């Protein structure tokens, strides 16, 4: 454990919480937005706990997860599109709550919460199975192809999990308008996957054979 890594992790965690909170509650015009607080809790409490576990057990993985600077130009556009989606989605959810445009029934928020937490559990399993995961497209020294567990079902289980994770966010917030905005994510992640696989085929030994073994990228029997 290093002091610099700890400070960096805490700073990014606090910044992320403040930013998401501002994007949700300022457009809502009130802190009395129960669904907004629900999302903040289920998003940042597990994130904080996961960060502690990685700090203690695998600081290298935590360091790679904190690095969000992409070197691939195509991936830089994916990051920008994802950022715009999140900003627009959270702002629209807040405005939807404030003005009551197209609110979803209360049970939908409960369903979204269950989906979110289940996805978070799968997210932790993916991190356990593949300690080479980083937030950027890169091949690390000594990296090997993982083809067991969730990686034996689809080639990109992390993206499959985040697909459900992110789509559940507007459900938690109870906003149909925000849900429409977040439906852009499957198209954004498909663009990322196509470019990532080109990099992995060129730089990671055994990846071509892995593609032949595991046919589906994101969703079994579909794509």
N, C-alpha and C positions, 0 to 999 in steps of 0.2 A: 504494500500500500504506500503510495507516495502522496505527500502533501499537495503537490501541484495537481495531480489527478483528482484528488478529493475536492479541492477548491473549484476546479473546472466543472466537475460533475454537479456540485451544489449550485454554482452560478447559473449553469444552463438549465437546471431544474427550476430554480426560482424564476428565471427569465421566462421560461416556457409557461409556467403557471400564471404569471402576471399577464403575459401576452394573451393567452387563451381566455383568461378571465375578463380582460378588457374587451376582447372581440365579442364576447357573449353578453356581458352585463351592460356595457355602455349603450349598445343599440337597444337593449331591452328597456333602458331608462329606469332600471330599478335593480336592487340587489335581491328583491323578493321574487326570484325566479327559481322555484324548487327544482325543476328539471335541469337548469343550468348548474346548480350546486351538485346535483346527482352526478352529472357528467364529470365535473371537476374532481369529485371524490373517487369515482371508479377509474378515472384516468390517471390521476397523479399519486394516489396512495399506493396502488400496485407498482407504479413506475418507481417510486421512492424505495419500496421494499426490494424490488428487483435490482436497483442500483446498489443497495447495500450488499446484497448477496454477491453480485459481480465484483464489487470492490474487495470483498473478503476472499472470494474463491477464485476469481479469474479477472484480475485487473486489466490484463491485456485485452480481453473481450470488451470490457467497459470502455477502454480507451478507443478501440476501433468503432464502437457504437456512438461515441461522442463526436467522432470525426465525420462531418457532413460535407466536406469540400470535394466536389466531383472534378475529376480530371477529364473525363470523357465529355466532349461538347454536347453530344446528343442527350446525355444524362443531365447536363446542366439545364436544358430546356424542360426535362421531365420534372426536376426539382422546382423550377419556377411555376410550372403548371399546377403541380401539387400544392404549392404555397398559395396560389391564387384560389384554388378550390377550397382550401381550408378557410381562408379569410372570408371569401364570399359566403360559404356555408354557415359559418358561425355568426357572421353579421346578419344574414337573412333569418337565421333562427331567432336571434334576439329581437329583430324587428317584427317577426311573425308573432312572438309572444306579446310584444308591446301593443301591436295594433290588431291582433286576432285575425290575421288574414286566412290562413288555412291550418289551424291547429289540429293535431291528431288526438284521438281518444287517449285517455290516461293509461289504458292497458297496453297501448303500443309502446309507451315509455318503459313499462315494466318488461315487456318482451325484448326491447332494445338493450336494456340493462343486462338481462340474462345472456343474450347473444354476445354482448361486449365482454362480460366476465369469462364466458366459455372460450372466447377467442383469445383472451389474455392468457388463459391457462395453456392453450395450444402454442401461443407465442413463446412462453417459457420453455415448453418442450422442444421447440425448434432450436432455441438458443442452447439447450442442453445437448442436443444431437450434433450441432454444428458450431464449434467454437471459432470457426474462421469467419463467421458472419460479421460484416461491417456495413455501415450505412452507405458506403460508396462502392462503385464497381471497380474491383481490383482483385488480383490474385496474390495472396500472401506467400511468403517464403515457407516452404514445407507443406503447403496446402494440399490436401487430398480430396478426391471425390467422395462424398458421402452418399451411399445408396441404400441405406437401411432406415427403418422406422418410417417417419412421414416422408422421407426422401425416396422411399421405395414406392410411394403412391403417386406423387407429383414431383416434378423437378424443382419447383419453387414453392415449398410449403409456407415459407415466410410471407410471400406475397399473397398466397391463398388465405392465410390467416388475417393479414392486414385488410384484405378485401372485405371480409365479414366485419372486422373491427371498425373500419371507417364507415361502412354503410350503416352500421348500427348506431353511430353517433347522432345523426339527425333524428333517428327513432327515439333515442333517449331524450333528446331535446324537444320531442313532440312537434316537429315542424315538417310539413309536407314540402314546403318550398325549399328548405335546406336539403331534404332528401333528393330532390331533383338535381340540385347542384352537386351532391356527392356521387351521383350516378355517373359522373364523368370519370371517376377513379378507375373503373375497369379498363377504359380506353387508355388512360395515362399509364397504368401499370403494364398493359400489353406492349406499349412502346418501349418501356424500360426493359422488359424481359427480352424482346427481340434483340436489342443492342447488347444486353448483358451476355446473352448466349453466344454472340459473335466473339466477344472478348474471351469468354471461358473456353470456347472451342480452340481459339488460337493460342491460349496461354496455359491452360490447365490440362495436364496429362490425364487421359482416360475419360475426358468429358464427352467426346464423340461416342464412345462405347456406352457411356451412361445414358445418352439420349436414345440410343437404340433399345436399351433395357427398360427405361421408364419413358413411355411415349407421351404422357400428358404433362403440359407445362404447369397449369394452374388449377383446372377443374377436371377430375377424372371423367373420362368418356366424352368430354366436350371439347376442351382445348388444353 
